[in-house]
Structure formats: structure tokens, C-alpha cells
Amino acid sequence: IDSGIDSHQCYARYDCGRYNFRSAKIDRKYLVGWRPGLWVYGCHMVDWHMKMAQELTGIFFGVLGFSFVFRLQKKLILDICVGSEIVWIIYRLLLYETGYMFISCVAASVFIEIYAEFMSKKRKSMPGIYITLLVFPLIPGGGLYYTMSAIVQENMHEAIAQGVLTLKYALGIAVGISLSGTYRKIYKKWICR
């Protein structure tokens, strides 16, 4: 990725939503700031923020469309759209900071379960409605598409790589929702007697 600096070039690999500067040529006078594990270049952060804004806009309208398909009550639609954006922010920030996609999926899925329980009690509705629509941003549709595309093209190495990544996404979502749901049931049964 070219940093946009004319006389002093900086090259970096783009790894899972975070910049990896181990093999980069860095001119320190152009550094803007430092975050844990990352030297922040102004131009790179602008790119990241613009990409995040585009993703959040797409998620908002995508979940809004699905809420119309499911014919939800009007009072639930804004809660679900905002919740799905929070889910994506949690996922992307954890992916950005840790670099581990599985941990990011688990944390975002735990938030989905907690948010669904809280909002369903507040709005007096079913938590399954919230869970179904809040999980949409995390569903690995692209990974599944690329896995099937590689299988059709008989590229088994790519199919296996994409399939494993897709399974990690799906497993992270399932583990996160299961963990928080199980904890909630144990809490209600044993602690809140």
C-alpha cells in the first residue's frame, strides 16, 4: 500500500484489517502518532476510517432492508440497525487491535446475545428477532462464495483455505452466542433464585 508520501515512500502489508510494519520502510518524521502495536500514519488512518464509514452505511441499509422483509414493528427497526452497527464496530476494532478473527467474532457474538436480551426486555419482544438480524453483518457470505467458486474451478488449495476461514467465522459466531446464552441461563437458574 502506498502511503501517499512523495519523496519518502512507505510500503506495508495489509493484514486482516490492520497494518503490519515489520517489513516496511519507515521515515519517522512522517509519523503522526502511536497506538499499541501500530505506528499510525495520517493517510492510512483516513483510509481506514473511510472504509469503516462505508461498511457501517452498507450495514445500516442492509439490516434496514432485512427488517422490512421480516416485517418488523417500527419501534424495533432503529434498535436493530444501531445494534448491528455496534456489532460491526466491535468486530472491526478487535480485529484491528488483535488480528485474530475468531476472537473478534466471539466477542461480537457475545455482544449480540447481551444486546438482544436487553432490548427484548425493554421492547417486550422476542430475543430471537434481534439475534437473527444482528448476526447478519458477521455472516461469512463472501468466504462461502469464494469457497464454492474455488471448488467449481477445481482449485482445492484455495477452496480449503477459504473453507477453513469460513468455518472459523461460523464457529466464532456460534461459540459467542452459545457462551453468553449458557451463562445467562446459569445465572438465572443458580444465582437469581
C-alpha positions as protocol buffer text, in pm:
chain_id: "A"
residue {
  index: 1
  type: ILE
  ca { x: 0 y: 0 z: 0 }
}
residue {
  index: 2
  type: ASP
  ca { x: 148 y: 333 z: -99 }
}
residue {
  index: 3
  type: SER
  ca { x: 124 y: 585 z: 184 }
}
residue {
  index: 4
  type: GLY
  ca { x: 86 y: 884 z: -47 }
}
residue {
  index: 5
  type: ILE
  ca { x: 413 y: 1042 z: 66 }
}
residue {
  index: 6
  type: ASP
  ca { x: 601 y: 1156 z: -245 }
}
residue {
  index: 7
  type: SER
  ca { x: 968 y: 1170 z: -153 }
}
residue {
  index: 8
  type: HIS
  ca { x: 963 y: 916 z: 129 }
}
residue {
  index: 9
  type: GLN
  ca { x: 775 y: 601 z: 43 }
}
residue {
  index: 10
  type: CYS
  ca { x: 638 y: 364 z: 299 }
}
residue {
  index: 11
  type: TYR
  ca { x: 526 y: 18 z: 199 }
}
residue {
  index: 12
  type: ALA
  ca { x: 320 y: -203 z: 425 }
}
residue {
  index: 13
  type: ARG
  ca { x: 129 y: -524 z: 407 }
}
residue {
  index: 14
  type: TYR
  ca { x: -242 y: -511 z: 482 }
}
residue {
  index: 15
  type: ASP
  ca { x: -313 y: -795 z: 720 }
}
residue {
  index: 16
  type: CYS
  ca { x: -669 y: -873 z: 836 }
}
residue {
  index: 17
  type: GLY
  ca { x: -768 y: -507 z: 871 }
}
residue {
  index: 18
  type: ARG
  ca { x: -450 y: -391 z: 1040 }
}
residue {
  index: 19
  type: TYR
  ca { x: -124 y: -256 z: 909 }
}
residue {
  index: 20
  type: ASN
  ca { x: 183 y: -467 z: 967 }
}
residue {
  index: 21
  type: PHE
  ca { x: 501 y: -260 z: 953 }
}
residue {
  index: 22
  type: ARG
  ca { x: 756 y: -534 z: 1024 }
}
residue {
  index: 23
  type: SER
  ca { x: 886 y: -527 z: 670 }
}
residue {
  index: 24
  type: ALA
  ca { x: 815 y: -162 z: 599 }
}
residue {
  index: 25
  type: LYS
  ca { x: 1048 y: 123 z: 513 }
}
residue {
  index: 26
  type: ILE
  ca { x: 951 y: 395 z: 760 }
}
residue {
  index: 27
  type: ASP
  ca { x: 1060 y: 756 z: 766 }
}
residue {
  index: 28
  type: ARG
  ca { x: 994 y: 861 z: 1126 }
}
residue {
  index: 29
  type: LYS
  ca { x: 945 y: 1232 z: 1054 }
}
residue {
  index: 30
  type: TYR
  ca { x: 613 y: 1148 z: 885 }
}
residue {
  index: 31
  type: LEU
  ca { x: 476 y: 955 z: 1180 }
}
residue {
  index: 32
  type: VAL
  ca { x: 162 y: 1110 z: 1328 }
}
residue {
  index: 33
  type: GLY
  ca { x: 114 y: 906 z: 1643 }
}
residue {
  index: 34
  type: TRP
  ca { x: 143 y: 570 z: 1803 }
}
residue {
  index: 35
  type: ARG
  ca { x: -115 y: 312 z: 1908 }
}
residue {
  index: 36
  type: PRO
  ca { x: -45 y: -22 z: 2076 }
}
residue {
  index: 37
  type: GLY
  ca { x: 134 y: -238 z: 1822 }
}
residue {
  index: 38
  type: LEU
  ca { x: 96 y: 16 z: 1543 }
}
residue {
  index: 39
  type: TRP
  ca { x: 262 y: 333 z: 1416 }
}
residue {
  index: 40
  type: VAL
  ca { x: -19 y: 545 z: 1280 }
}
residue {
  index: 41
  type: TYR
  ca { x: 24 y: 730 z: 954 }
}
residue {
  index: 42
  type: GLY
  ca { x: -230 y: 1002 z: 896 }
}
residue {
  index: 43
  type: CYS
  ca { x: -312 y: 892 z: 541 }
}
residue {
  index: 44
  type: HIS
  ca { x: -357 y: 529 z: 642 }
}
residue {
  index: 45
  type: MET
  ca { x: -598 y: 614 z: 922 }
}
residue {
  index: 46
  type: VAL
  ca { x: -805 y: 829 z: 687 }
}
residue {
  index: 47
  type: ASP
  ca { x: -833 y: 531 z: 452 }
}
residue {
  index: 48
  type: TRP
  ca { x: -933 y: 305 z: 740 }
}
residue {
  index: 49
  type: HIS
  ca { x: -1195 y: 550 z: 869 }
}
residue {
  index: 50
  type: MET
  ca { x: -1343 y: 597 z: 523 }
}
residue {
  index: 51
  type: LYS
  ca { x: -1363 y: 222 z: 473 }
}
residue {
  index: 52
  type: MET
  ca { x: -1529 y: 185 z: 814 }
}
residue {
  index: 53
  type: ALA
  ca { x: -1783 y: 457 z: 731 }
}
residue {
  index: 54
  type: GLN
  ca { x: -1869 y: 283 z: 403 }
}
residue {
  index: 55
  type: GLU
  ca { x: -1908 y: -51 z: 580 }
}
residue {
  index: 56
  type: LEU
  ca { x: -2132 y: 98 z: 850 }
}
residue {
  index: 57
  type: THR
  ca { x: -2351 y: 268 z: 591 }
}
residue {
  index: 58
  type: GLY
  ca { x: -2387 y: -56 z: 399 }
}
residue {
  index: 59
  type: ILE
  ca { x: -2467 y: -249 z: 715 }
}
residue {
  index: 60
  type: PHE
  ca { x: -2728 y: 5 z: 823 }
}
residue {
  index: 61
  type: PHE
  ca { x: -2916 y: -9 z: 496 }
}
residue {
  index: 62
  type: GLY
  ca { x: -2870 y: -386 z: 459 }
}
residue {
  index: 63
  type: VAL
  ca { x: -3017 y: -460 z: 800 }
}
residue {
  index: 64
  type: LEU
  ca { x: -3288 y: -200 z: 736 }
}
residue {
  index: 65
  type: GLY
  ca { x: -3384 y: -388 z: 421 }
}
residue {
  index: 66
  type: PHE
  ca { x: -3395 y: -722 z: 602 }
}
residue {
  index: 67
  type: SER
  ca { x: -3607 y: -571 z: 878 }
}
residue {
  index: 68
  type: PHE
  ca { x: -3861 y: -469 z: 611 }
}
residue {
  index: 69
  type: VAL
  ca { x: -3850 y: -821 z: 467 }
}
residue {
  index: 70
  type: PHE
  ca { x: -3925 y: -963 z: 813 }
}
residue {
  index: 71
  type: ARG
  ca { x: -4199 y: -700 z: 862 }
}
residue {
  index: 72
  type: LEU
  ca { x: -4075 y: -585 z: 1199 }
}
residue {
  index: 73
  type: GLN
  ca { x: -4253 y: -335 z: 1417 }
}
residue {
  index: 74
  type: LYS
  ca { x: -4133 y: 18 z: 1361 }
}
residue {
  index: 75
  type: LYS
  ca { x: -4012 y: 54 z: 1719 }
}
residue {
  index: 76
  type: LEU
  ca { x: -3765 y: -236 z: 1669 }
}
residue {
  index: 77
  type: ILE
  ca { x: -3612 y: -128 z: 1339 }
}
residue {
  index: 78
  type: LEU
  ca { x: -3387 y: 152 z: 1467 }
}
residue {
  index: 79
  type: ASP
  ca { x: -3271 y: -59 z: 1764 }
}
residue {
  index: 80
  type: ILE
  ca { x: -3169 y: -341 z: 1532 }
}
residue {
  index: 81
  type: CYS
  ca { x: -2995 y: -113 z: 1280 }
}
residue {
  index: 82
  type: VAL
  ca { x: -2796 y: 65 z: 1552 }
}
residue {
  index: 83
  type: GLY
  ca { x: -2718 y: -266 z: 1724 }
}
residue {
  index: 84
  type: SER
  ca { x: -2586 y: -417 z: 1403 }
}
residue {
  index: 85
  type: GLU
  ca { x: -2353 y: -121 z: 1359 }
}
residue {
  index: 86
  type: ILE
  ca { x: -2226 y: -159 z: 1715 }
}
residue {
  index: 87
  type: VAL
  ca { x: -2167 y: -530 z: 1646 }
}
residue {
  index: 88
  type: TRP
  ca { x: -1960 y: -442 z: 1338 }
}
residue {
  index: 89
  type: ILE
  ca { x: -1762 y: -176 z: 1525 }
}
residue {
  index: 90
  type: ILE
  ca { x: -1677 y: -427 z: 1799 }
}
residue {
  index: 91
  type: TYR
  ca { x: -1575 y: -686 z: 1542 }
}
residue {
  index: 92
  type: ARG
  ca { x: -1360 y: -450 z: 1334 }
}
residue {
  index: 93
  type: LEU
  ca { x: -1189 y: -281 z: 1631 }
}
residue {
  index: 94
  type: LEU
  ca { x: -1100 y: -613 z: 1790 }
}
residue {
  index: 95
  type: LEU
  ca { x: -980 y: -747 z: 1456 }
}
residue {
  index: 96
  type: TYR
  ca { x: -776 y: -429 z: 1410 }
}
residue {
  index: 97
  type: GLU
  ca { x: -619 y: -445 z: 1757 }
}
residue {
  index: 98
  type: THR
  ca { x: -565 y: -820 z: 1796 }
}
residue {
  index: 99
  type: GLY
  ca { x: -552 y: -952 z: 1441 }
}
residue {
  index: 100
  type: TYR
  ca { x: -747 y: -1262 z: 1549 }
}
residue {
  index: 101
  type: MET
  ca { x: -1068 y: -1307 z: 1355 }
}
residue {
  index: 102
  type: PHE
  ca { x: -1203 y: -1584 z: 1580 }
}
residue {
  index: 103
  type: ILE
  ca { x: -1174 y: -1376 z: 1897 }
}
residue {
  index: 104
  type: SER
  ca { x: -1338 y: -1081 z: 1721 }
}
residue {
  index: 105
  type: CYS
  ca { x: -1631 y: -1297 z: 1610 }
}
residue {
  index: 106
  type: VAL
  ca { x: -1677 y: -1444 z: 1957 }
}
residue {
  index: 107
  type: ALA
  ca { x: -1675 y: -1102 z: 2124 }
}
residue {
  index: 108
  type: ALA
  ca { x: -1918 y: -954 z: 1872 }
}
residue {
  index: 109
  type: SER
  ca { x: -2147 y: -1256 z: 1912 }
}
residue {
  index: 110
  type: VAL
  ca { x: -2143 y: -1223 z: 2290 }
}
residue {
  index: 111
  type: PHE
  ca { x: -2249 y: -863 z: 2245 }
}
residue {
  index: 112
  type: ILE
  ca { x: -2528 y: -977 z: 2011 }
}
residue {
  index: 113
  type: GLU
  ca { x: -2673 y: -1205 z: 2278 }
}
residue {
  index: 114
  type: ILE
  ca { x: -2644 y: -943 z: 2555 }
}
residue {
  index: 115
  type: TYR
  ca { x: -2793 y: -669 z: 2337 }
}
residue {
  index: 116
  type: ALA
  ca { x: -3075 y: -899 z: 2221 }
}
residue {
  index: 117
  type: GLU
  ca { x: -3170 y: -989 z: 2577 }
}
residue {
  index: 118
  type: PHE
  ca { x: -3158 y: -630 z: 2697 }
}
residue {
  index: 119
  type: MET
  ca { x: -3355 y: -486 z: 2406 }
}
residue {
  index: 120
  type: SER
  ca { x: -3612 y: -767 z: 2404 }
}
residue {
  index: 121
  type: LYS
  ca { x: -3692 y: -698 z: 2768 }
}
residue {
  index: 122
  type: LYS
  ca { x: -3702 y: -325 z: 2708 }
}
residue {
  index: 123
  type: ARG
  ca { x: -3926 y: -351 z: 2398 }
}
residue {
  index: 124
  type: LYS
  ca { x: -4117 y: -660 z: 2518 }
}
residue {
  index: 125
  type: SER
  ca { x: -4039 y: -869 z: 2213 }
}
residue {
  index: 126
  type: MET
  ca { x: -3861 y: -1195 z: 2133 }
}
residue {
  index: 127
  type: PRO
  ca { x: -3478 y: -1202 z: 2158 }
}
residue {
  index: 128
  type: GLY
  ca { x: -3462 y: -1432 z: 1854 }
}
residue {
  index: 129
  type: ILE
  ca { x: -3569 y: -1144 z: 1629 }
}
residue {
  index: 130
  type: TYR
  ca { x: -3276 y: -937 z: 1748 }
}
residue {
  index: 131
  type: ILE
  ca { x: -3027 y: -1224 z: 1726 }
}
residue {
  index: 132
  type: THR
  ca { x: -3135 y: -1315 z: 1373 }
}
residue {
  index: 133
  type: LEU
  ca { x: -3091 y: -965 z: 1238 }
}
residue {
  index: 134
  type: LEU
  ca { x: -2790 y: -859 z: 1445 }
}
residue {
  index: 135
  type: VAL
  ca { x: -2584 y: -1155 z: 1323 }
}
residue {
  index: 136
  type: PHE
  ca { x: -2619 y: -1052 z: 955 }
}
residue {
  index: 137
  type: PRO
  ca { x: -2304 y: -834 z: 947 }
}
residue {
  index: 138
  type: LEU
  ca { x: -2095 y: -1125 z: 1076 }
}
residue {
  index: 139
  type: ILE
  ca { x: -2223 y: -1395 z: 841 }
}
residue {
  index: 140
  type: PRO
  ca { x: -1932 y: -1506 z: 618 }
}
residue {
  index: 141
  type: GLY
  ca { x: -2113 y: -1481 z: 285 }
}
residue {
  index: 142
  type: GLY
  ca { x: -1802 y: -1378 z: 93 }
}
residue {
  index: 143
  type: GLY
  ca { x: -1599 y: -1666 z: 234 }
}
residue {
  index: 144
  type: LEU
  ca { x: -1866 y: -1915 z: 139 }
}
residue {
  index: 145
  type: TYR
  ca { x: -1887 y: -1768 z: -211 }
}
residue {
  index: 146
  type: TYR
  ca { x: -1510 y: -1787 z: -263 }
}
residue {
  index: 147
  type: THR
  ca { x: -1501 y: -2142 z: -125 }
}
residue {
  index: 148
  type: MET
  ca { x: -1768 y: -2258 z: -370 }
}
residue {
  index: 149
  type: SER
  ca { x: -1604 y: -2066 z: -654 }
}
residue {
  index: 150
  type: ALA
  ca { x: -1270 y: -2237 z: -588 }
}
residue {
  index: 151
  type: ILE
  ca { x: -1441 y: -2578 z: -576 }
}
residue {
  index: 152
  type: VAL
  ca { x: -1611 y: -2515 z: -910 }
}
residue {
  index: 153
  type: GLN
  ca { x: -1278 y: -2403 z: -1060 }
}
residue {
  index: 154
  type: GLU
  ca { x: -1117 y: -2718 z: -911 }
}
residue {
  index: 155
  type: ASN
  ca { x: -865 y: -2513 z: -712 }
}
residue {
  index: 156
  type: MET
  ca { x: -863 y: -2729 z: -399 }
}
residue {
  index: 157
  type: HIS
  ca { x: -588 y: -2540 z: -215 }
}
residue {
  index: 158
  type: GLU
  ca { x: -784 y: -2215 z: -235 }
}
residue {
  index: 159
  type: ALA
  ca { x: -1108 y: -2398 z: -152 }
}
residue {
  index: 160
  type: ILE
  ca { x: -958 y: -2547 z: 163 }
}
residue {
  index: 161
  type: ALA
  ca { x: -808 y: -2213 z: 271 }
}
residue {
  index: 162
  type: GLN
  ca { x: -1134 y: -2025 z: 217 }
}
residue {
  index: 163
  type: GLY
  ca { x: -1336 y: -2310 z: 372 }
}
residue {
  index: 164
  type: VAL
  ca { x: -1128 y: -2308 z: 690 }
}
residue {
  index: 165
  type: LEU
  ca { x: -1164 y: -1930 z: 717 }
}
residue {
  index: 166
  type: THR
  ca { x: -1541 y: -1957 z: 666 }
}
residue {
  index: 167
  type: LEU
  ca { x: -1564 y: -2227 z: 932 }
}
residue {
  index: 168
  type: LYS
  ca { x: -1368 y: -2008 z: 1175 }
}
residue {
  index: 169
  type: TYR
  ca { x: -1619 y: -1727 z: 1120 }
}
residue {
  index: 170
  type: ALA
  ca { x: -1917 y: -1957 z: 1169 }
}
residue {
  index: 171
  type: LEU
  ca { x: -1762 y: -2126 z: 1473 }
}
residue {
  index: 172
  type: GLY
  ca { x: -1680 y: -1787 z: 1629 }
}
residue {
  index: 173
  type: ILE
  ca { x: -2040 y: -1672 z: 1588 }
}
residue {
  index: 174
  type: ALA
  ca { x: -2178 y: -1998 z: 1731 }
}
residue {
  index: 175
  type: VAL
  ca { x: -1937 y: -2004 z: 2026 }
}
residue {
  index: 176
  type: GLY
  ca { x: -2009 y: -1642 z: 2118 }
}
residue {
  index: 177
  type: ILE
  ca { x: -2386 y: -1679 z: 2113 }
}
residue {
  index: 178
  type: SER
  ca { x: -2369 y: -2014 z: 2294 }
}
residue {
  index: 179
  type: LEU
  ca { x: -2136 y: -1885 z: 2566 }
}
residue {
  index: 180
  type: SER
  ca { x: -2343 y: -1583 z: 2654 }
}
residue {
  index: 181
  type: GLY
  ca { x: -2672 y: -1775 z: 2628 }
}
residue {
  index: 182
  type: THR
  ca { x: -2540 y: -2051 z: 2855 }
}
residue {
  index: 183
  type: TYR
  ca { x: -2404 y: -1800 z: 3105 }
}
residue {
  index: 184
  type: ARG
  ca { x: -2740 y: -1620 z: 3113 }
}
residue {
  index: 185
  type: LYS
  ca { x: -2927 y: -1946 z: 3182 }
}
residue {
  index: 186
  type: ILE
  ca { x: -2684 y: -2049 z: 3456 }
}
residue {
  index: 187
  type: TYR
  ca { x: -2706 y: -1703 z: 3610 }
}
residue {
  index: 188
  type: LYS
  ca { x: -3087 y: -1712 z: 3614 }
}
residue {
  index: 189
  type: LYS
  ca { x: -3103 y: -2067 z: 3748 }
}
residue {
  index: 190
  type: TRP
  ca { x: -2838 y: -2062 z: 4020 }
}
residue {
  index: 191
  type: ILE
  ca { x: -2767 y: -1704 z: 4117 }
}
residue {
  index: 192
  type: CYS
  ca { x: -3108 y: -1537 z: 4085 }
}
residue {
  index: 193
  type: ARG
  ca { x: -3305 y: -1788 z: 4293 }
}
